[in-house]
Amino acid sequence: MNAALHPKQSPSLLILAAGLGSRYGGLKQMDPVGPGGETIMDYSIYDAVRAGFGRVVFVIRHDFAAAFKEMADARFARHVAVEYVFQELENLPPGFSVPAGRTKPWGTGHAILSAAPALSGPFATINADDFYGAESFRLLAHHLNSGSPDYAMVGFALKQTLTEFGSVARGICQVDRSGWLESVTEVTGIQPRVGGGAQSPRPDGTMDVWTGTEPVSMNLWGFPPSIFESLRQLFGEFLKQRGHEEKSEFYIPAVVNALVAAGRVRCRVWPTTASWFGVTYREDRPQVAARIRQLVAAGAYPEKLWT
């Protein structure tokens, strides 16, 4: 792969890799799934570089930084500029402190905010443990390179994003006829439904039923650097309201939803037919590895990415 890219002229890719992976039972960010020992991140970075991203910024934690950097530098440094930032519980605005007993990270919005010092231009953000497909990165690269001040999101159909091994949380989106996001609502406990579609529990014990065609956010976003000012403001408000809780999280879909609802930003939703898959649960891993082998056999990726 030709890495003759110019980071200052290209959008950056921000990879959220600081999660604890409690349901998975380990650091799934570093778990090999490809025939050459590749992680899911390898394929995301490979697709992003091909789409024109010129720089990768990883959000990680100090407790696994040495092993992560060793792996990432060995694989990616010859192909794209790499930088690391840290998401830590103690990274809070003045006047706030970590509540007693809290060990859970503050969420994806806080993870993105942690990367503010490393990002001065447009960027995309992804989860480290999700496979998004080459088309998804091309869509975001096109948007970010256009110079648009609008946010962007690549939307997957809900049915593409489920697992048979447990429930998932998804940002279910309302999109107008012109392709602009109207709202995104975080829905938890979503599972496949017998007969098709999906369902999720309501507080009263009944079920919401979904067709499976609803567009959902998989944290594949495109942002201008102006988002950091909004993140600082909204994170401060979040901490005042919920910062005392041990497990509350500052989700990026909630941030975008609030900004869209207030008329402060617009967010273009780019639908994709690309394959999505991920490793929410350890039982997902064999299926992910099998699907990657299928893509390699079809010629979508070389057997060894970084040669």
NUTOR-448816 format. One record per residue (C-alpha): residue in one letter; x, y, z. Coordinates in nm, 3 decimals. Example, Ala and Ser with C-alpha at 12.3 -4.5 7.8 and 13.67 -1.06 7.14 Angstrom:
BEGIN
+------+---------+---------+---------+
: type :       u :       v :       w :
+------+---------+---------+---------+
:    a :   1.230 :  -0.450 :   0.780 :
:    s :   1.367 :  -0.106 :   0.714 :
+------+---------+---------+---------+
END
This chain:
BEGIN
+------+---------+---------+---------+
: type :       u :       v :       w :
+------+---------+---------+---------+
:    m :   0.000 :   0.000 :   0.000 :
:    n :   0.129 :   0.343 :  -0.092 :
:    a :   0.144 :   0.568 :   0.214 :
:    a :   0.245 :   0.885 :   0.031 :
:    l :  -0.022 :   1.086 :   0.209 :
:    h :  -0.007 :   1.435 :   0.354 :
:    p :  -0.165 :   1.442 :   0.701 :
:    k :  -0.216 :   1.820 :   0.702 :
:    q :  -0.415 :   1.798 :   0.378 :
:    s :  -0.619 :   1.491 :   0.467 :
:    p :  -0.882 :   1.413 :   0.729 :
:    s :  -0.778 :   1.221 :   1.038 :
:    l :  -0.923 :   0.897 :   1.169 :
:    l :  -0.993 :   0.888 :   1.543 :
:    i :  -1.017 :   0.532 :   1.677 :
:    l :  -1.188 :   0.484 :   2.012 :
:    a :  -0.989 :   0.201 :   2.168 :
:    a :  -1.008 :   0.274 :   2.541 :
:    g :  -1.312 :   0.059 :   2.623 :
:    l :  -1.293 :  -0.208 :   2.889 :
:    g :  -1.465 :  -0.483 :   2.687 :
:    s :  -1.650 :  -0.614 :   2.993 :
:    r :  -1.903 :  -0.823 :   2.794 :
:    y :  -1.625 :  -0.960 :   2.575 :
:    g :  -1.398 :  -1.053 :   2.862 :
:    g :  -1.075 :  -0.891 :   2.745 :
:    l :  -0.911 :  -0.635 :   2.518 :
:    k :  -1.095 :  -0.713 :   2.196 :
:    q :  -0.919 :  -0.417 :   2.031 :
:    m :  -0.606 :  -0.634 :   2.010 :
:    d :  -0.763 :  -0.973 :   1.941 :
:    p :  -0.662 :  -1.120 :   1.600 :
:    v :  -0.943 :  -1.213 :   1.360 :
:    g :  -0.773 :  -1.200 :   1.017 :
:    p :  -0.579 :  -1.477 :   0.840 :
:    g :  -0.253 :  -1.288 :   0.894 :
:    g :  -0.326 :  -1.212 :   1.259 :
:    e :  -0.500 :  -0.882 :   1.182 :
:    t :  -0.738 :  -0.716 :   1.428 :
:    i :  -1.058 :  -0.547 :   1.319 :
:    m :  -0.871 :  -0.217 :   1.352 :
:    d :  -0.627 :  -0.331 :   1.084 :
:    y :  -0.908 :  -0.351 :   0.831 :
:    s :  -1.053 :  -0.015 :   0.934 :
:    i :  -0.718 :   0.156 :   0.898 :
:    y :  -0.648 :  -0.019 :   0.568 :
:    d :  -0.984 :   0.099 :   0.431 :
:    a :  -0.937 :   0.451 :   0.570 :
:    v :  -0.593 :   0.494 :   0.414 :
:    r :  -0.728 :   0.374 :   0.079 :
:    a :  -1.011 :   0.629 :   0.112 :
:    g :  -0.767 :   0.916 :   0.169 :
:    f :  -0.733 :   0.955 :   0.545 :
:    g :  -0.383 :   1.073 :   0.624 :
:    r :  -0.349 :   1.027 :   0.997 :
:    v :  -0.470 :   0.794 :   1.271 :
:    v :  -0.519 :   0.902 :   1.632 :
:    f :  -0.585 :   0.628 :   1.888 :
:    v :  -0.769 :   0.694 :   2.212 :
:    i :  -0.630 :   0.442 :   2.464 :
:    r :  -0.561 :   0.404 :   2.835 :
:    h :  -0.232 :   0.403 :   3.021 :
:    d :  -0.287 :   0.055 :   3.167 :
:    f :  -0.241 :  -0.115 :   2.828 :
:    a :  -0.054 :   0.159 :   2.641 :
:    a :   0.282 :  -0.017 :   2.608 :
:    a :   0.143 :  -0.334 :   2.449 :
:    f :  -0.097 :  -0.140 :   2.229 :
:    k :   0.169 :   0.099 :   2.099 :
:    e :   0.408 :  -0.185 :   2.027 :
:    m :   0.143 :  -0.360 :   1.818 :
:    a :   0.017 :  -0.048 :   1.640 :
:    d :   0.360 :   0.099 :   1.561 :
:    a :   0.478 :  -0.231 :   1.413 :
:    r :   0.176 :  -0.256 :   1.184 :
:    f :   0.071 :   0.093 :   1.086 :
:    a :   0.358 :   0.340 :   1.125 :
:    r :   0.502 :   0.265 :   0.778 :
:    h :   0.166 :   0.332 :   0.613 :
:    v :   0.012 :   0.628 :   0.794 :
:    a :   0.100 :   0.887 :   1.058 :
:    v :   0.004 :   0.759 :   1.405 :
:    e :  -0.057 :   0.941 :   1.733 :
:    y :  -0.187 :   0.837 :   2.075 :
:    v :  -0.402 :   1.018 :   2.330 :
:    f :  -0.537 :   0.893 :   2.660 :
:    q :  -0.887 :   0.874 :   2.803 :
:    e :  -0.864 :   0.874 :   3.179 :
:    l :  -1.130 :   0.911 :   3.444 :
:    e :  -0.944 :   1.203 :   3.600 :
:    n :  -0.953 :   1.406 :   3.276 :
:    l :  -1.232 :   1.638 :   3.395 :
:    p :  -1.301 :   2.012 :   3.381 :
:    p :  -1.199 :   2.223 :   3.682 :
:    g :  -1.433 :   2.182 :   3.977 :
:    f :  -1.522 :   1.818 :   3.910 :
:    s :  -1.378 :   1.498 :   4.055 :
:    v :  -1.425 :   1.126 :   4.003 :
:    p :  -1.699 :   0.990 :   4.233 :
:    a :  -1.600 :   0.724 :   4.481 :
:    g :  -1.626 :   0.374 :   4.340 :
:    r :  -1.633 :   0.475 :   3.974 :
:    t :  -1.414 :   0.265 :   3.742 :
:    k :  -1.615 :   0.284 :   3.418 :
:    p :  -1.491 :   0.529 :   3.148 :
:    w :  -1.702 :   0.839 :   3.089 :
:    g :  -1.817 :   0.728 :   2.742 :
:    t :  -1.760 :   0.800 :   2.376 :
:    g :  -1.822 :   1.174 :   2.399 :
:    h :  -1.552 :   1.204 :   2.663 :
:    a :  -1.320 :   0.984 :   2.456 :
:    i :  -1.351 :   1.219 :   2.159 :
:    l :  -1.302 :   1.522 :   2.383 :
:    s :  -0.982 :   1.361 :   2.516 :
:    a :  -0.840 :   1.379 :   2.163 :
:    a :  -0.895 :   1.754 :   2.119 :
:    p :  -0.523 :   1.844 :   2.154 :
:    a :  -0.436 :   1.610 :   1.866 :
:    l :  -0.703 :   1.721 :   1.617 :
:    s :  -0.713 :   2.059 :   1.445 :
:    g :  -0.892 :   1.962 :   1.122 :
:    p :  -1.185 :   1.749 :   1.010 :
:    f :  -1.188 :   1.393 :   1.136 :
:    a :  -1.388 :   1.074 :   1.144 :
:    t :  -1.440 :   0.869 :   1.456 :
:    i :  -1.491 :   0.493 :   1.480 :
:    n :  -1.507 :   0.215 :   1.736 :
:    a :  -1.196 :  -0.005 :   1.746 :
:    d :  -1.400 :  -0.325 :   1.757 :
:    d :  -1.640 :  -0.261 :   1.467 :
:    f :  -1.586 :  -0.359 :   1.103 :
:    y :  -1.745 :  -0.093 :   0.880 :
:    g :  -1.645 :  -0.181 :   0.523 :
:    a :  -1.454 :   0.014 :   0.260 :
:    e :  -1.759 :   0.200 :   0.124 :
:    s :  -1.826 :   0.357 :   0.463 :
:    f :  -1.483 :   0.519 :   0.476 :
:    r :  -1.513 :   0.643 :   0.119 :
:    l :  -1.843 :   0.813 :   0.207 :
:    l :  -1.695 :   0.989 :   0.508 :
:    a :  -1.376 :   1.087 :   0.327 :
:    h :  -1.583 :   1.247 :   0.051 :
:    h :  -1.786 :   1.445 :   0.305 :
:    l :  -1.486 :   1.558 :   0.509 :
:    n :  -1.284 :   1.657 :   0.202 :
:    s :  -1.574 :   1.868 :   0.072 :
:    g :  -1.509 :   2.138 :   0.331 :
:    s :  -1.865 :   2.113 :   0.462 :
:    p :  -1.923 :   2.255 :   0.814 :
:    d :  -2.193 :   1.992 :   0.870 :
:    y :  -2.153 :   1.680 :   1.076 :
:    a :  -2.187 :   1.344 :   0.903 :
:    m :  -2.285 :   0.992 :   1.001 :
:    v :  -2.273 :   0.666 :   0.810 :
:    g :  -2.598 :   0.483 :   0.877 :
:    f :  -2.644 :   0.106 :   0.880 :
:    a :  -2.975 :  -0.080 :   0.879 :
:    l :  -3.051 :  -0.213 :   1.227 :
:    k :  -3.080 :  -0.573 :   1.101 :
:    q :  -2.718 :  -0.554 :   0.980 :
:    t :  -2.592 :  -0.482 :   1.330 :
:    l :  -2.741 :  -0.751 :   1.555 :
:    t :  -2.581 :  -1.052 :   1.718 :
:    e :  -2.736 :  -1.386 :   1.809 :
:    f :  -2.533 :  -1.405 :   2.129 :
:    g :  -2.694 :  -1.128 :   2.331 :
:    s :  -2.846 :  -0.783 :   2.332 :
:    v :  -2.691 :  -0.467 :   2.189 :
:    a :  -2.733 :  -0.092 :   2.227 :
:    r :  -2.785 :   0.111 :   1.910 :
:    g :  -2.848 :   0.475 :   1.825 :
:    i :  -3.172 :   0.454 :   1.627 :
:    c :  -3.210 :   0.748 :   1.390 :
:    q :  -3.490 :   0.950 :   1.242 :
:    v :  -3.380 :   1.087 :   0.904 :
:    d :  -3.575 :   1.329 :   0.684 :
:    r :  -3.634 :   1.279 :   0.313 :
:    s :  -3.333 :   1.490 :   0.224 :
:    g :  -3.096 :   1.275 :   0.428 :
:    w :  -3.055 :   1.500 :   0.732 :
:    l :  -3.060 :   1.360 :   1.083 :
:    e :  -3.366 :   1.461 :   1.284 :
:    s :  -3.288 :   1.266 :   1.600 :
:    v :  -3.087 :   0.976 :   1.734 :
:    t :  -3.204 :   0.780 :   2.037 :
:    e :  -2.989 :   0.535 :   2.229 :
:    v :  -3.187 :   0.212 :   2.264 :
:    t :  -3.052 :  -0.069 :   2.482 :
:    g :  -3.134 :  -0.439 :   2.504 :
:    i :  -3.202 :  -0.485 :   2.132 :
:    q :  -3.221 :  -0.848 :   2.020 :
:    p :  -3.328 :  -1.029 :   1.702 :
:    r :  -3.699 :  -1.110 :   1.696 :
:    v :  -3.843 :  -1.446 :   1.600 :
:    g :  -3.990 :  -1.403 :   1.254 :
:    g :  -3.766 :  -1.111 :   1.162 :
:    g :  -3.682 :  -0.763 :   1.278 :
:    a :  -3.580 :  -0.685 :   1.633 :
:    q :  -3.721 :  -0.597 :   1.972 :
:    s :  -3.613 :  -0.413 :   2.284 :
:    p :  -3.765 :  -0.391 :   2.633 :
:    r :  -3.955 :  -0.090 :   2.763 :
:    p :  -3.945 :   0.011 :   3.131 :
:    d :  -4.302 :  -0.123 :   3.176 :
:    g :  -4.200 :  -0.473 :   3.064 :
:    t :  -4.354 :  -0.455 :   2.717 :
:    m :  -4.148 :  -0.459 :   2.399 :
:    d :  -4.070 :  -0.210 :   2.127 :
:    v :  -4.073 :  -0.388 :   1.792 :
:    w :  -3.840 :  -0.279 :   1.511 :
:    t :  -3.862 :  -0.372 :   1.143 :
:    g :  -3.483 :  -0.400 :   1.115 :
:    t :  -3.465 :  -0.141 :   0.837 :
:    e :  -3.427 :   0.154 :   1.075 :
:    p :  -3.101 :   0.348 :   1.022 :
:    v :  -2.871 :   0.324 :   1.322 :
:    s :  -2.554 :   0.492 :   1.436 :
:    m :  -2.254 :   0.265 :   1.487 :
:    n :  -2.033 :   0.555 :   1.600 :
:    l :  -1.906 :   0.614 :   1.247 :
:    w :  -1.914 :   0.993 :   1.249 :
:    g :  -1.749 :   1.279 :   1.064 :
:    f :  -1.688 :   1.607 :   1.247 :
:    p :  -1.531 :   1.948 :   1.197 :
:    p :  -1.300 :   2.056 :   1.482 :
:    s :  -1.569 :   2.297 :   1.604 :
:    i :  -1.733 :   2.002 :   1.779 :
:    f :  -1.484 :   2.027 :   2.064 :
:    e :  -1.630 :   2.354 :   2.191 :
:    s :  -1.974 :   2.191 :   2.203 :
:    l :  -1.834 :   1.879 :   2.371 :
:    r :  -1.674 :   2.086 :   2.648 :
:    q :  -1.999 :   2.267 :   2.717 :
:    l :  -2.221 :   1.960 :   2.711 :
:    f :  -1.979 :   1.745 :   2.913 :
:    g :  -1.982 :   2.009 :   3.186 :
:    e :  -2.363 :   1.999 :   3.187 :
:    f :  -2.356 :   1.619 :   3.195 :
:    l :  -2.124 :   1.615 :   3.495 :
:    k :  -2.347 :   1.858 :   3.687 :
:    q :  -2.650 :   1.637 :   3.629 :
:    r :  -2.507 :   1.284 :   3.634 :
:    g :  -2.141 :   1.306 :   3.730 :
:    h :  -2.212 :   1.164 :   4.074 :
:    e :  -2.329 :   0.832 :   3.925 :
:    e :  -2.089 :   0.539 :   3.912 :
:    k :  -2.190 :   0.416 :   3.565 :
:    s :  -2.334 :   0.711 :   3.374 :
:    e :  -2.186 :   0.767 :   3.027 :
:    f :  -2.154 :   1.071 :   2.803 :
:    y :  -2.251 :   0.925 :   2.465 :
:    i :  -2.164 :   1.096 :   2.138 :
:    p :  -2.507 :   1.017 :   1.984 :
:    a :  -2.668 :   1.208 :   2.272 :
:    v :  -2.439 :   1.502 :   2.201 :
:    v :  -2.526 :   1.509 :   1.833 :
:    n :  -2.895 :   1.468 :   1.911 :
:    a :  -2.890 :   1.765 :   2.149 :
:    l :  -2.707 :   1.987 :   1.902 :
:    v :  -2.938 :   1.893 :   1.614 :
:    a :  -3.248 :   1.944 :   1.830 :
:    a :  -3.124 :   2.290 :   1.930 :
:    g :  -3.063 :   2.384 :   1.567 :
:    r :  -2.694 :   2.440 :   1.633 :
:    v :  -2.568 :   2.188 :   1.375 :
:    r :  -2.686 :   1.978 :   1.084 :
:    c :  -2.581 :   1.618 :   1.038 :
:    r :  -2.589 :   1.444 :   0.701 :
:    v :  -2.669 :   1.073 :   0.716 :
:    w :  -2.496 :   0.869 :   0.447 :
:    p :  -2.661 :   0.528 :   0.410 :
:    t :  -2.433 :   0.239 :   0.330 :
:    t :  -2.483 :  -0.115 :   0.209 :
:    a :  -2.138 :  -0.212 :   0.336 :
:    s :  -2.107 :  -0.512 :   0.567 :
:    w :  -2.092 :  -0.431 :   0.937 :
:    f :  -1.987 :  -0.678 :   1.200 :
:    g :  -1.830 :  -0.661 :   1.542 :
:    v :  -1.723 :  -0.853 :   1.849 :
:    t :  -1.957 :  -0.741 :   2.124 :
:    y :  -1.937 :  -1.088 :   2.278 :
:    r :  -1.654 :  -1.343 :   2.266 :
:    e :  -1.891 :  -1.582 :   2.086 :
:    d :  -1.901 :  -1.333 :   1.795 :
:    r :  -1.532 :  -1.382 :   1.719 :
:    p :  -1.549 :  -1.704 :   1.509 :
:    q :  -1.820 :  -1.554 :   1.289 :
:    v :  -1.620 :  -1.234 :   1.243 :
:    a :  -1.312 :  -1.433 :   1.145 :
:    a :  -1.520 :  -1.639 :   0.899 :
:    r :  -1.668 :  -1.328 :   0.735 :
:    i :  -1.325 :  -1.175 :   0.696 :
:    r :  -1.200 :  -1.493 :   0.534 :
:    q :  -1.491 :  -1.467 :   0.289 :
:    l :  -1.394 :  -1.109 :   0.202 :
:    v :  -1.032 :  -1.213 :   0.152 :
:    a :  -1.140 :  -1.503 :  -0.072 :
:    a :  -1.354 :  -1.259 :  -0.275 :
:    g :  -1.053 :  -1.033 :  -0.333 :
:    a :  -1.171 :  -0.742 :  -0.117 :
:    y :  -0.854 :  -0.766 :   0.096 :
:    p :  -0.516 :  -0.931 :   0.059 :
:    e :  -0.445 :  -1.229 :   0.282 :
:    k :  -0.188 :  -1.022 :   0.467 :
:    l :  -0.274 :  -0.654 :   0.485 :
:    w :   0.058 :  -0.496 :   0.580 :
:    t :   0.321 :  -0.632 :   0.344 :
+------+---------+---------+---------+
END
